[in-house]
Amino acid sequence: MKVPHHLAVIMDGNHRWAVQRHLTGYQGHLEGQKTAFKLIEWCLKKGIPTLTLFVLSQDNLKRRARLEIKALFEILSHAIQTQLNDLIEHQISLRILGDVSVFPESLAKALLAAESETAEFDRMQLNLALNYSGHWHVAECVRHFVSKQFNDKSSSTWPSNEAIESWMQSSIQAPDLLIRTGQEQRLSNSMLWHCAYTELFFSEVLWPDFKESHLDQAFEVFNARQRRFGGREMYADSSS
């Protein structure tokens, strides 16, 4: 079965999973973290070169309760401390997507240090979207080219679509497949530029209950789709 070169996952449903079981939101996020670790193992086994996990969006950071955000920071900090050796052992390159400058200083430093320490690995690229949004990414692109234009007095033309595409893809390639769990069916401001032709798969399963069988189901659907990128499917001549 063909697997996507780049798989993106919006891991939704941790809190609802916890509420259904009369557990705390913290416990729900811990279970979600365990599932994320399993997903990395499954993707390694299946030979997926790039995996992007949406961990914390800018909207989450603005709108969630402070105690929940603090708990997420604690879980993320512990994960980086305990899993860095596994990333190194399995030759996984960690990339941080988003603005972590607003994170607690110790956490931001740990994330960037892990990114630097694993930069040369090429078995898998693991992207963690942290304080990320598609709007922010596009705005970063605009700021880049405005600054370039300001510093290059000899240039009077706005960058081409190809130049913008090259800059956007320099940080992260477009996903082939995006899976969202948790019953919601929207992108929620995730990689708006990059997902123009991404295949979408929405699962009713809450993230902590996501199993390898659900991943295989998403891949089966992905294999059944025809990716035409604006082209047209070629049919056999009916007169023949």
C-alpha positions in Angstrom: 0.0 0.0 0.0 1.3 3.4 -1.0 1.9 5.7 2.0 2.1 9.5 1.9 5.5 11.1 1.7 4.3 13.8 4.1 1.6 13.0 6.7 0.1 15.8 8.8 -2.1 15.1 11.8 -4.4 17.4 13.8 -4.6 15.5 17.1 -8.0 16.6 18.3 -10.2 15.2 21.1 -7.9 14.8 24.2 -10.1 16.9 26.5 -13.4 15.4 25.4 -11.9 11.9 25.8 -11.0 12.8 29.4 -14.5 14.3 30.1 -16.2 11.2 28.9 -14.1 9.2 31.4 -14.5 11.7 34.3 -10.8 12.4 34.1 -8.9 15.7 34.2 -7.9 17.5 31.0 -4.3 16.9 32.1 -4.9 13.2 32.0 -6.4 13.5 28.6 -3.4 15.3 27.2 -1.1 12.7 28.7 -3.0 9.9 26.9 -2.9 11.9 23.7 0.9 12.2 24.1 1.2 8.4 24.4 -0.8 8.1 21.1 1.5 10.6 19.5 4.6 8.5 20.4 2.9 5.4 19.0 2.1 7.3 15.8 5.8 8.1 15.3 6.6 4.4 15.7 4.0 3.4 13.2 5.2 6.0 10.7 8.8 4.8 11.1 7.7 1.2 10.5 5.8 2.2 7.4 8.6 4.3 6.0 7.0 7.7 6.1 9.7 10.4 5.5 7.9 13.4 7.0 5.4 13.7 9.9 3.8 16.9 11.1 2.0 16.9 14.4 -0.2 19.9 15.4 0.4 20.2 19.1 -0.6 23.8 20.0 -2.0 26.5 17.7 -1.8 30.2 18.3 -5.6 30.2 18.8 -5.2 27.5 21.5 -2.6 29.6 23.2 -4.9 32.7 23.2 -8.2 31.0 24.1 -7.5 28.1 26.4 -7.4 28.5 30.2 -4.0 29.3 31.7 -4.0 26.2 33.7 -4.5 24.0 30.6 -1.7 25.8 28.8 0.6 25.4 31.8 -0.2 21.7 31.8 0.6 21.4 28.1 3.9 23.2 28.6 4.8 20.8 31.4 3.9 17.7 29.3 5.9 19.1 26.3 8.9 19.9 28.5 8.9 16.4 30.0 8.5 14.8 26.5 11.5 16.7 25.1 13.6 15.7 28.1 12.7 12.0 28.0 12.4 11.4 24.2 15.4 13.2 22.8 17.5 10.1 23.1 14.9 8.2 21.2 14.9 10.8 18.4 18.7 10.4 18.2 18.6 6.6 18.3 16.1 6.5 15.5 17.8 9.2 13.4 14.7 11.5 13.5 15.2 15.2 12.7 13.0 17.5 14.8 11.7 20.7 13.3 9.8 23.3 15.2 7.1 25.2 13.3 5.8 28.3 14.9 6.8 31.1 17.3 8.2 29.5 20.6 9.6 32.8 21.8 6.6 33.3 24.0 7.1 29.9 25.7 8.8 29.6 29.1 12.4 30.3 28.4 13.6 26.9 29.6 11.1 25.1 27.3 12.0 27.2 24.3 15.7 26.6 24.8 15.1 22.8 25.1 13.0 22.7 21.9 15.6 24.7 19.9 18.5 22.7 21.3 16.7 19.4 20.4 16.1 20.8 16.9 19.8 21.7 16.5 21.0 18.3 18.0 19.0 16.3 15.5 19.3 18.6 12.4 21.6 16.2 10.5 19.4 13.1 10.7 17.4 12.0 7.7 15.4 8.9 8.5 12.4 11.0 9.3 11.6 14.6 9.7 9.3 15.2 12.6 7.6 18.7 12.6 6.0 19.9 15.7 3.6 22.8 15.2 3.8 24.9 18.3 2.1 28.3 18.7 1.6 27.9 14.9 -1.1 29.1 12.6 -1.5 29.3 8.8 -2.2 33.0 9.0 1.0 33.6 10.9 3.0 31.6 8.4 1.7 33.6 5.5 2.4 36.8 7.4 6.0 35.7 8.1 6.4 35.2 4.3 5.1 38.8 3.7 7.4 40.2 6.3 10.4 38.3 4.7 9.7 39.7 1.2 8.9 43.2 2.4 12.2 43.3 4.3 14.1 41.9 1.3 12.5 44.6 -0.9 13.4 47.3 1.6 17.0 46.2 1.7 17.4 45.6 -2.0 16.9 49.1 -3.6 17.6 47.8 -7.0 14.5 45.6 -7.0 11.2 47.1 -7.9 9.1 44.0 -8.5 7.0 42.0 -6.1 8.1 38.4 -5.7 6.5 35.9 -8.1 4.3 33.1 -7.0 7.2 30.7 -7.6 9.4 32.8 -5.2 6.7 32.8 -2.5 6.1 29.1 -3.0 9.9 28.4 -2.6 10.0 30.4 0.6 6.9 28.7 2.1 8.2 25.3 1.1 11.6 26.0 2.6 10.2 25.6 6.1 7.8 22.8 5.4 6.7 20.8 2.3 3.1 20.4 1.5 1.4 17.4 3.1 0.1 14.6 0.9 -2.5 13.6 3.5 -3.9 15.4 6.6 -5.7 13.4 9.2 -7.9 15.2 11.8 -9.4 13.2 14.6 -12.1 14.2 17.1 -15.1 14.5 14.9 -14.4 18.1 13.7 -14.1 18.6 9.9 -12.0 21.8 9.3 -8.4 22.9 9.0 -8.6 25.3 12.0 -5.9 27.6 10.5 -3.4 24.8 9.9 -0.9 25.2 7.0 -3.4 27.2 4.8 -0.9 27.7 2.0 0.5 24.2 2.0 -2.8 22.3 2.1 -4.1 23.6 -1.2 -4.0 20.1 -2.7 -3.6 18.0 0.4 -6.0 15.0 0.7 -8.1 15.3 3.9 -9.3 12.5 6.1 -11.6 13.2 9.1 -11.9 10.6 11.8 -14.7 10.3 14.4 -12.2 8.8 16.8 -11.0 11.0 19.7 -7.2 11.2 19.5 -6.3 9.1 22.6 -8.3 6.2 21.0 -6.5 6.5 17.6 -5.0 3.1 16.6 -2.8 1.8 13.9 -5.9 0.3 12.3 -7.3 3.9 12.0 -4.1 5.0 10.3 -4.3 2.1 7.9 -7.9 3.1 7.1 -6.8 6.6 6.3 -4.1 5.3 4.0 -6.6 3.0 2.2 -8.8 6.0 1.5 -5.7 8.0 0.4 -4.7 5.2 -2.0 -8.2 5.2 -3.6 -8.2 8.9 -4.4 -6.9 10.4 -7.6 -4.6 13.4 -7.1 -5.0 15.6 -10.2 -3.7 19.0 -8.9 -6.1 20.9 -11.1 -5.7 18.6 -14.1 -8.3 16.2 -15.6 -8.5 12.5 -15.2 -7.7 10.7 -18.5 -10.4 8.3 -19.7 -10.1 5.6 -22.4 -11.6 6.6 -25.7 -15.2 5.3 -25.6 -15.2 4.7 -29.4 -12.4 2.2 -29.2 
